[in-house]
Amino acid sequence: MSLVLDPLLEPFQLQHLTLRNRVVSTSHEPAYAEEGMPKERYRLYHVEKARGGVGLTMIGGSAVVAPDSPPAFGNLLLYRDDIVPWLRQLSDDVHQAGAAVMCQVTHLGRRTSNFTDDWLPAVYPSALREPAHRSFPKVAEGWDLDRIVAAYEDAAVRCRDAGLDGIELQHYGHLLDGFLSPATNHRDDEFGGSLENRMSFPRRVIRAVRAAVGSDFIVGIRMSMDEDTPGGLGRDEALEALRRYVEDGIDFLSVIKGTIDSDATLAKVIPSMGTPSAPFLEFAGEIKRAIDIPVMHASRIADVATARYAIREGLLDLVGMTRPQIADPHLVRKLMAGEEDRIRPCVGANYCLDAIYASGDAKCIHNPATGREQTLTHTVRPTSGRSKKVVVVGAGPAGLEAARVLGERGHQVVVMEAADHPGGQVLLAATAPRRRDLIGIVDWRMTEAKYAGVEFRFGVLADAETVRAGNCDLVIVATGGLPNRSFLAAGQELVFDTWDVMDGSVRPSGTVLVYDDNGAEPALDATELLARRGASVEFVTPERMLAPQVGAMNSPAYLKVFAEHDVSITLGYRLVKVRRDGAGRLVAHLFNDYADLEVERVVDQVVTEHGTLPNDELYFDLVAGSVNLGEVDQQALLAQRPQTIRTNPAGQYQLFRIGDAVASRNIHAAMYDALRLCLPV
């Protein structure tokens, strides 16, 4: 009897290179570089995926070749010779772990800023501003093109000399495709007009790179095969150009559909939650059938079943599971071990990408170890010490993560939850149809915690006496927070909050004012729900922009709904109080800090979002009986050492609180609190 191998685990021959399986982490930029170099943090991030079984990991999500292509989001600087030893160390470590490694290479063209680094002008085929990065580029002259070709050659040679297995030329949203696309190339010289002319500069780069690195170094291209935009590059022209590129030395294609010149188009190319799975997979299969080189593709292929289908049906040769391996870098290892059901799911929140612009680097919404491999582990090991009795109060994201980690450490864990179901605020967020996948954060932790022997008690409103009766060694209070209306000078009892909207306690009636002084998703979710149910909504915020904590990957979906349902937006106004008028309607008093101006809105309902206040009554009831009086040794926490504070000799247990029971934050913060506190226990 022959064994049927999972098609994802089949080896693949890419030119002279044998990849151990068909799974790829495609090129992306987590912004972990230091001074443009892939130092320890960057290296460990990719090594973890190699240890986790990936066949090919691709670094340098647009590593740049020249100073006039300054980093837009933490890019590697391939124009510097001192990058070679750093690349060499990364390459050696990835190879030792069994994976191949390549680097994406580019000139960003206009997709950067004129006002950073050396303040050189951005260059582009034509004087067309890019909406996303707002640069007005210089029209590239002949001498610009000469030096850029040389820069590509030098960058490719540095990658080869560093021991990488190959490179991938970036050909969508950057300089090379800027020449090929009729939407962005308005030149009337030898580089513009006909397809032959428009492809001439990219072909010149490809030929130069191939000549520089030789025939035994892999050179691929990540290319939009249909820009799907008026006047843009279509499928037929893209295929014709690609065939010429193959003649010039291209070895593989990574398929893109669309372009990325605005937030709206970028969100289509890299779809977020609430969109169909693998929306361009069939398109990629069509391209594969039309060409004779290996094809890879990555776009919301978030689960193993879809990836397996793509390979089994011959739609792809290599499947990109990039965000899924940010969520779980051991995805392939678990698949090989027959533990597919234990893979931490990618929930499609795109926090990984939005966090780059919000806080400077990529973060998975529910895997805080990603990008923190220097201090945190992805695999929880059993403790070598005594097993402790632990009570965790609250089964929201913070409590579930604490229970999972402590259970895997081998401690005896009991979780007490007042509700009948786990999830806390995640359940509210997941009621929004587009964000329903967030429930995977809860489901995965429940499964893992049960594997680890954690006991759950639902419908238990724990008080101090109940907790103390457990004679436990450690108490983790993860009771979350409650909506904060205290900012109102008057009228707290007259308003609803976003929780009321999301849990169905309130139905929209007439005109609704939604006030957002948080800047994250909750007010947007409530507004969307209200608008879809027929309310006339005005969205008011004291910010100078809409929901500043919601990034470019997620905001387009909300803006689409706002436009479709005629939601009005008022910036720069603070809600100070609410009263009822003689007709029974609500009068919202709004104050503009900039103009020292107060205005009124007469509406039927007011909904507020001002974060939460800690639900901390139980915590403070337990403080006096704890050995540490609730104190956290922050240095020990940051250094991943056990908490050893003993300020109360009469205390019976250690006590800590995490997540929103401390302060109003987000899912990632709750996860991070729990993981780094509980790993050393």
C-alpha atoms as one frame of an Amber mdcrd trajectory, in Angstrom:
protein
   0.000   0.000   0.000   1.442   3.399  -0.967   1.196   6.313   1.384  -0.639
   9.355   0.043   1.462  12.389   0.840  -0.243  15.664   1.656   0.324  17.739
  -1.491   1.438  20.653   0.682   4.280  18.518   2.006   5.580  17.385  -1.370
   9.065  18.661  -2.289   9.350  21.042  -5.231  12.237  21.583  -7.619  12.765
  25.274  -8.389  15.577  25.359 -10.909  18.530  23.798  -9.052  16.921  24.348
  -5.625  14.904  21.625  -3.900  12.299  23.011  -1.533  11.229  20.574   1.172
   7.528  21.426   0.745   5.156  23.711  -1.133   4.509  26.226   1.660   6.058
  29.686   1.382   6.164  32.733   3.592   6.091  35.313   0.808   7.906  38.625
   0.818   6.621  41.125   3.347   8.169  43.759   5.566   7.557  43.394   9.313
   9.698  46.494   9.967  11.989  44.627  12.349  15.177  45.976  10.761  17.606
  48.091  12.761  19.229  50.904  10.789  18.142  49.108   7.624  19.903  45.890
   8.623  18.333  42.444   9.297  19.835  42.085  12.744  18.875  39.662  15.517
  15.164  40.421  15.767  14.684  40.220  12.013  16.768  37.051  11.775  15.003
  35.214  14.604  11.595  36.027  13.135  12.495  34.179   9.934  14.475  31.422
  11.642  11.379  30.595  13.707   9.440  29.926  10.492  12.280  27.762   9.226
  12.226  25.760  12.460   8.464  25.597  12.049   8.857  23.743   8.756   8.288
  26.298   5.985   9.819  25.363   2.641  10.816  28.891   1.620  10.833  32.085
   3.633  11.181  35.347   1.755  12.641  38.410   3.444  12.893  42.059   2.559
   9.325  42.929   1.704  10.709  45.460  -0.751  14.354  45.755   0.224  15.498
  48.931  -1.510  18.337  49.326  -4.000  19.095  53.052  -3.867  19.084  56.088
  -1.549  16.368  57.788  -3.615  14.122  54.859  -2.703  14.080  55.597   1.038
  12.289  53.176   3.378   8.573  53.748   3.644   8.022  51.122   6.332  11.292
  49.795   7.742  12.712  48.400   4.491  16.129  46.754   4.319  18.856  48.854
   2.675  20.371  46.694  -0.058  22.472  49.570  -1.363  24.841  49.277   1.606
  27.732  46.794   1.633  27.424  46.286   5.397  24.142  44.442   4.891  25.957
  41.390   3.503  27.203  39.910   6.807  23.769  40.356   8.372  22.133  38.630
   5.402  24.772  35.899   5.587  23.991  35.141   9.232  20.262  35.034   8.510
  20.792  32.832   5.466  23.042  30.394   7.314  20.615  30.020  10.217  17.580
  29.544   7.968  19.449  26.947   5.904  20.553  25.124   9.031  16.890  24.865
  10.027  16.072  23.283   6.659  14.403  26.097   4.716  15.401  28.159   1.713
  15.491  31.941   1.815  15.135  34.672  -0.799  14.873  38.450  -0.720  12.495
  40.770  -2.526  14.340  43.600  -4.295  12.905  46.906  -5.482  13.104  50.567
  -6.199  10.005  52.045  -4.588   9.592  54.768  -7.184   6.890  57.102  -5.903
   5.733  54.716  -3.136   7.741  56.492  -0.451   8.239  59.999   0.883  10.280
  62.887  -0.422  10.615  64.081   3.147  12.730  61.414   4.830  16.288  60.086
   5.001  18.388  62.011   2.432  15.446  64.078   1.128  16.128  63.029  -2.435
  13.224  63.413  -4.857  11.222  60.291  -5.585  11.561  59.226  -9.224   8.916
  57.711 -11.465   8.113  57.357 -15.170   5.628  60.234 -15.014   4.709  63.106
 -12.706   1.835  61.267 -11.053   1.301  61.533  -7.301   0.689  58.332  -5.369
  -2.313  58.800  -3.043  -1.063  56.372  -0.383   2.340  57.971   0.273   1.524
  61.390  -1.150   4.772  61.872  -3.067   4.942  64.111  -6.107   7.727  62.362
  -8.040  10.333  63.671 -10.408  10.082  62.335 -13.968  13.052  59.978 -14.304
  15.779  61.115 -16.663  18.112  58.864 -18.627  20.892  59.181 -16.076  18.442
  58.230 -13.312  17.628  55.036 -15.145  21.296  54.233 -15.743  22.199  54.468
 -12.077  19.061  52.569 -10.972  19.936  49.662 -13.263  23.408  49.587 -11.728
  21.863  49.738  -8.247  19.696  46.701  -9.017  22.788  44.800 -10.198  24.741
  45.642  -7.058  21.851  44.746  -4.765  21.338  41.374  -6.442  25.035  40.567
  -6.142  24.968  41.404  -2.424  22.106  38.951  -1.968  23.975  36.260  -3.887
  27.197  36.858  -1.994  25.317  36.623   1.298  24.289  33.063   0.499  20.628
  33.647  -0.266  18.970  31.187  -2.631  17.534  33.853  -4.869  15.734  37.157
  -5.170  12.325  38.347  -6.272  11.901  41.588  -8.198   8.934  43.637  -6.994
   6.774  44.590  -9.970   3.538  46.035  -8.589   3.011  49.473  -7.123   6.703
  50.381  -7.471   9.063  51.615 -10.171   9.284  48.696 -12.625   5.542  48.328
 -13.135   5.260  52.105 -13.200   6.935  51.882 -16.596   4.911  48.897 -17.825
   1.447  50.148 -16.870  -0.285  52.537 -19.296  -2.037  54.070 -16.282   1.238
  55.373 -14.870   3.515  55.678 -17.902   2.650  58.813 -19.862   6.062  59.221
 -21.470   6.576  60.062 -25.122  10.187  58.867 -25.380  11.618  55.395 -26.018
  10.275  54.221 -22.626   6.631  55.144 -23.251   3.759  54.546 -25.615   3.764
  51.037 -27.061   3.967  47.890 -24.939   7.401  47.256 -26.398   8.588  50.652
 -25.191   6.893  50.423 -21.796   8.506  47.084 -21.016  11.950  48.181 -22.133
  13.157  49.553 -18.787  11.979  46.578 -16.683  13.581  44.243 -19.252  16.805
  46.184 -19.022  16.828  45.712 -15.244  16.058  42.001 -15.495  18.785  41.367
 -18.072  21.313  43.327 -16.022  20.447  41.445 -12.836  20.631  38.071 -14.573
  24.027  38.900 -16.068  25.314  40.098 -12.704  24.303  37.051 -10.633  24.827
  34.294 -13.207  22.637  31.420 -14.259  22.761  29.421 -11.021  21.054  32.068
  -8.866  17.258  32.195  -8.842  15.552  35.393  -9.975  11.758  35.605  -9.710
   9.228  38.369 -10.043   6.156  39.383  -8.042   3.939  40.975 -10.605   0.418
  42.257 -11.060  -1.006  40.238 -13.926  -4.073  42.485 -14.120  -4.158  45.852
 -12.396  -7.955  45.792 -12.453  -8.071  49.571 -12.751  -9.335  51.877 -15.536
  -6.597  52.407 -18.088  -4.281  50.068 -16.227  -2.295  47.003 -17.188  -4.562
  44.197 -18.364  -4.070  40.450 -18.383  -3.052  40.115 -22.039  -0.367  42.792
 -21.928   0.895  41.492 -18.583   1.265  37.975 -20.020   3.081  39.258 -23.082
   5.490  41.254 -20.914   6.032  38.302 -18.589   6.924  36.004 -21.480   9.596
  38.498 -22.514  10.794  38.736 -18.928  11.186  34.953 -18.866  13.343  35.186
 -21.997  15.446  37.731 -20.093  16.006  35.419 -17.134  12.980  35.271 -14.789
  12.623  31.859 -13.084   9.288  32.074 -11.245   6.218  34.261 -10.871   4.387
  35.351  -7.739   0.920  36.377  -8.971  -0.783  39.607  -7.922  -4.135  40.913
  -9.091  -4.761  44.626  -8.586  -2.536  47.462  -7.501  -1.676  49.316  -4.307
  -1.588  53.020  -5.011  -4.326  53.842  -2.476  -5.730  52.427   0.741  -8.778
  51.204  -1.146  -6.796  49.277  -3.764  -4.280  47.938  -1.229  -7.098  46.506
   0.879  -8.313  44.590  -2.197  -4.885  43.116  -2.941  -4.358  42.115   0.703
  -7.920  41.355   1.817  -8.874  41.612   5.462 -11.460  39.691   7.467 -14.983
  39.685   6.152 -13.845  39.102   2.569 -13.969  35.831   0.604 -11.205  33.306
   1.105  -8.482  33.234  -1.573 -10.290  35.677  -3.912  -7.635  35.527  -6.656
  -6.766  31.836  -6.517  -8.656  30.865  -9.675  -7.105  33.846 -11.466  -3.646
  32.658 -10.413  -4.509  29.221 -11.800  -5.432  30.796 -15.141  -2.074  32.562
 -15.265  -0.256  29.337 -14.389  -1.897  27.558 -17.303  -0.747  30.315 -19.653
   2.979  30.268 -18.788   5.813  27.776 -18.431   7.505  28.824 -15.189   6.592
  27.928 -11.597   3.850  30.033 -10.007   3.246  31.007  -6.405   0.503  33.159
  -4.974  -0.563  34.545  -1.597  -3.751  36.458  -0.880  -5.961  35.435   2.033
  -5.079  31.761   1.736  -5.565  31.514   5.458  -6.237  27.842   6.080  -4.583
  24.560   5.243  -7.607  23.172   3.380  -7.580  26.037   0.859  -3.805  25.824
   0.446  -4.008  22.065  -0.084  -6.720  22.553  -2.704  -4.566  25.077  -4.566
  -1.700  22.608  -4.903  -3.785  19.473  -5.462  -5.791  21.065  -8.278  -2.684
  22.415  -9.981  -3.608  26.066  -9.520  -0.240  26.813  -7.939   3.187  25.239
  -7.599   3.940  27.023  -4.335   1.375  28.466  -1.945   1.967  31.592   0.085
   0.688  31.360   3.651   2.292  34.495   4.989  -0.168  35.934   7.472  -1.054
  32.414   8.688   2.607  31.910   9.583   2.712  35.226  11.369  -0.087  33.788
  13.483   1.619  30.391  13.767   5.186  30.047  12.463   4.978  26.316  13.298
   2.075  25.751  10.918   3.954  23.278   8.713   5.485  21.398  11.638   2.044
  20.885  13.139   0.727  19.744   9.772   3.559  17.215   9.491   2.847  15.973
  13.010  -0.826  15.362  12.246  -1.856  18.288  14.448  -3.645  20.389  11.857
  -6.409  21.102  14.382  -3.870  22.727  16.707  -2.640  25.350  14.254  -3.232
  28.821  15.648  -5.593  30.378  13.082  -5.032  33.569  11.183  -8.233  35.507
  11.823  -7.582  38.000   9.039  -7.587  41.072  11.273  -4.623  42.554   9.367
  -3.359  43.957  12.652   0.015  42.635  11.493   0.104  45.224   8.712  -1.798
  48.069  10.310   0.442  47.899  13.378   3.455  48.830  11.242   2.011  52.285
  10.681   0.347  52.559  14.091   3.267  51.496  16.285   6.264  50.940  14.027
   6.366  47.176  13.519   4.228  44.149  12.697   2.273  42.364  15.418  -0.134
  39.450  15.237  -3.398  40.301  16.962  -3.264  37.089  19.001   0.296  35.792
  18.893   2.415  38.197  20.939   5.522  36.028  20.475   5.710  36.880  16.777
   8.446  39.450  16.311   9.494  39.000  19.946  11.434  35.780  19.499  14.341
  37.323  21.416  12.324  37.177  24.639   9.240  35.013  24.074   8.763  31.462
  22.870   6.161  30.064  20.495   6.272  26.684  22.233   5.314  26.576  25.906
   7.436  24.051  27.813   6.338  22.266  31.028   7.700  23.752  34.214  10.549
  21.980  35.978   9.259  23.256  39.313   6.292  22.427  41.497   2.855  22.377
  39.899   0.781  25.232  41.307  -2.925  25.616  41.903  -4.171  28.570  39.881
  -7.475  30.390  39.625  -8.079  32.581  36.581 -11.129  34.817  36.865 -12.512
  35.770  33.477 -12.583  33.907  30.150 -11.998  36.819  27.820  -8.870  36.911
  25.657  -6.522  37.722  28.555  -7.933  35.046  30.843  -7.984  32.387  28.138
  -4.369  33.072  27.182  -3.295  32.919  30.831  -5.166  29.643  31.296  -3.668
  28.132  28.144  -0.100  29.049  29.028  -0.340  28.029  32.678  -2.019  24.760
  31.697   0.721  23.965  29.197   3.273  24.758  31.878   1.692  21.920  33.870
  -0.149  23.889  36.542  -3.609  23.001  37.877  -5.793  25.738  36.423  -9.427
  26.578  37.110 -11.128  29.328  35.096 -14.204  31.025  36.573 -16.390  32.995
  34.173 -19.611  34.806  35.035 -21.087  34.394  31.552 -22.267  31.166  30.013
 -19.743  31.432  27.186 -16.058  32.330  26.851 -14.819  35.307  24.854 -15.540
  38.536  26.691 -15.330  41.585  24.463 -14.199  39.447  21.517 -17.743  38.086
  21.372 -19.064  41.620  20.946 -16.567  42.429  18.210 -17.334  39.167  16.425
 -21.044  40.020  16.195 -20.128  42.389  13.373 -20.503  40.166  10.280 -17.199
  41.247   8.751 -15.323  40.523  11.992 -16.847  37.156  12.839 -13.510  35.405
  12.259 -12.246  36.976  15.486 -14.018  34.145  17.277 -11.069  31.978  16.223
  -9.057  33.729  18.938 -11.434  32.282  21.516 -12.017  28.872  19.931  -8.309
  28.084  19.554  -7.553  28.974  23.166 -10.433  26.945  24.480  -9.218  23.917
  22.532  -5.611  24.337  23.612  -6.553  24.946  27.237  -8.641  21.779  27.283
  -5.699  19.844  25.808  -3.698  21.153  28.754  -6.264  20.003  31.307  -7.662
  23.403  32.267 -11.009  23.260  34.099 -13.693  25.778  33.123 -16.576  26.866
  35.336 -19.083  29.020  33.490 -21.958  30.911  35.066 -19.866  31.557  38.189
 -19.766  35.135  39.437 -16.616  34.762  41.478 -16.229  36.743  44.687 -13.250
  36.918  47.014 -14.607  34.171  49.254 -15.095  31.802  46.315 -11.563  32.430
  45.067  -9.949  32.027  48.490 -11.839  28.780  49.015  -9.777  27.258  46.239
  -6.624  27.402  48.409  -4.689  28.425  45.323  -1.088  29.559  44.919  -1.809
  32.088  42.185  -4.799  34.209  41.211  -5.040  35.921  37.821  -7.808  38.508
  37.596  -8.860  38.937  33.968 -12.303  40.414  34.527 -11.991  42.954  31.730
 -13.606  46.365  31.756 -16.996  48.019  31.442 -17.994  50.867  29.100 -16.873
  54.254  30.339 -19.479  57.020  30.256 -17.908  59.008  33.080 -16.468  61.582
  30.676 -19.919  63.171  30.324 -20.592  66.146  32.585 -24.301  65.304  32.503
 -26.621  62.816  30.871 -24.801  59.525  31.396 -28.138  57.835  32.019 -29.539
  59.089  28.700 -26.965  57.577  26.370 -26.177  54.109  25.105 -22.703  52.724
  24.528 -21.331  50.617  21.685 -21.771  47.448  23.751 -25.513  48.105  23.859
 -25.584  48.322  20.087 -23.447  45.250  19.426 -25.207  42.951  21.879 -28.632
  43.925  20.552 -29.824  45.708  23.684 -30.710  48.779  21.674 -32.361  49.068
  18.305 -31.781  52.130  16.135 -34.471  54.763  16.101 -34.485  57.754  13.788
 -31.389  59.913  13.998 -28.417  58.626  15.977 -25.260  60.451  17.041 -22.304
  58.086  17.548 -19.535  59.697  19.571 -16.078  58.130  19.342 -13.338  59.184
  21.724 -11.475  55.893  21.416 -10.368  55.873  17.787 -10.469  52.108  17.298
 -12.955  49.662  15.766 -15.841  49.604  18.307 -17.486  52.881  17.267 -17.073
  52.016  13.598 -18.675  48.605  14.167 -21.609  50.170  16.002 -22.041  52.805
  13.312 -22.043  50.172  10.590 -24.658  48.110  12.385 -26.871  51.148  13.041
 -26.591  52.397   9.476 -27.372  49.004   7.984 -30.499  48.852  10.162 -31.837
  52.089   8.789 -30.682  54.752  11.246 -29.546  58.157  10.050 -26.114  58.380
  11.683 -23.740  61.231  12.421 -20.288  60.092  13.537 -18.636  62.652  15.818
 -15.063  62.551  17.102 -12.692  65.042  18.741  -9.895  63.700  16.527  -8.685
  65.451  13.393  -9.220  62.221  11.458 -11.601  59.279  11.478 -10.639  56.423
  13.855  -6.849  56.972  13.887  -6.183  53.550  15.420  -7.854  51.759  12.503
  -5.258  51.402   9.796  -5.256  51.369   6.029  -5.997  47.651   5.770  -9.308
  47.829   7.656 -10.587  51.377   7.235 -11.631  51.014   3.557 -14.417  48.557
   4.434 -15.856  50.980   6.985 -15.546  53.944   4.638 -17.420  51.977   1.983
 -20.333  51.386   4.373 -20.283  55.016   5.520 -20.576  56.175   1.907 -23.280
  53.665   0.973 -25.445  54.657   3.952 -24.715  58.387   3.898 -23.134  58.502
   7.357 -22.045  62.049   8.096 -18.707  62.646   9.800 -17.942  65.547  12.141
 -14.316  66.005  13.187 -12.891  68.071  16.002 -15.911  68.120  18.311 -16.097
  66.725  21.847 -19.335  65.488  23.411 -19.602  67.174  26.803 -23.157  66.528
  27.974 -26.564  65.259  26.921 -30.006  66.450  28.043 -33.597  65.793  27.065
 -35.638  68.587  25.474 -39.320  69.367  25.967 -40.340  67.076  23.117 -38.539
  64.100  24.612 -35.639  64.115  22.164 -31.979  64.258  23.141 -29.829  67.358
  22.881 -26.132  66.576  22.505 -23.787  69.427  23.424 -20.626  69.372  21.310
 -17.577  71.535  21.957 -14.847  72.388  19.471 -11.469  72.739  21.196  -9.971
  74.542  18.221 -12.571  77.284  17.891 -13.809  77.429  21.505 -17.247  76.861
  20.030 -20.252  74.915  21.354 -22.987  73.541  19.107 -26.031  71.368  19.719
 -27.457  68.352  17.912 -31.064  67.244  18.466 -31.274  63.476  17.910 -33.245
  60.422  18.918 -30.321  58.423  20.336 -26.744  58.999  21.426 -24.200  56.158
  21.407 -20.794  56.665  23.034 -17.432  54.927  22.791 -14.864  56.032  25.335
 -13.064  52.779  26.070 -13.633  50.884  29.302 -12.976  51.293  32.993 -11.434
  48.286  34.783 -13.889  45.857  36.315 -11.558  45.619  39.294 -13.736  45.215
  42.395 -12.736  41.570  42.838  -9.064  42.390  42.383  -9.094  44.968  45.165
 -11.083  42.606  47.410  -8.267  40.079  46.975  -5.297  42.416  47.379  -5.090
  42.249  51.180  -4.854  38.454  51.169  -2.082  38.264  48.575   1.640  37.849
  49.260   2.558  40.582  46.780  -0.373  42.949  47.427  -0.949  42.871  43.675
   2.464  44.357  42.896   4.237  43.436  39.661   8.032  43.346  39.442   8.247
  45.046  36.064  11.939  44.325  35.591  11.314  40.629  36.144   8.343  40.784
  33.787  10.420  42.333  31.014  13.306  39.928  31.598  11.026  36.870  31.675
  11.903  35.961  35.259   9.426  34.640  37.854   7.593  37.120  40.057   9.076
  36.844  43.548   7.776  39.921  45.413   6.705  39.043  48.993   5.569  42.219
  50.731   2.847  40.588  52.834   4.113  37.656  54.964   0.547  36.812  55.973
  -0.584  36.488  52.363  -1.902  33.218  50.955  -1.478  33.603  47.177   0.156
  35.654  44.457  -2.244  38.074  42.773  -2.056  39.757  39.383  -4.501  41.398
  37.012  -4.169  41.523  33.240  -5.875  42.878  30.130  -8.644  45.437  30.436
  -8.903  44.694  34.157  -5.816  46.946  34.288  -6.731  49.584  31.699  -8.662
  49.905  28.444  -6.424  48.549  25.679  -6.826  45.940  22.915  -6.698  42.203
  22.192  -2.984  42.151  21.489  -2.194  43.911  24.767  -4.318  41.376  26.648
  -2.450  38.500  25.007   0.932  40.066  25.695   0.072  40.679  29.351  -0.928
  37.068  29.835   1.903  35.406  27.929   4.841  37.229  29.455   3.416  37.066
  32.967   2.609  33.356  32.838   5.518  31.881  30.857   7.980  32.052  33.790
   5.484  30.622  36.343
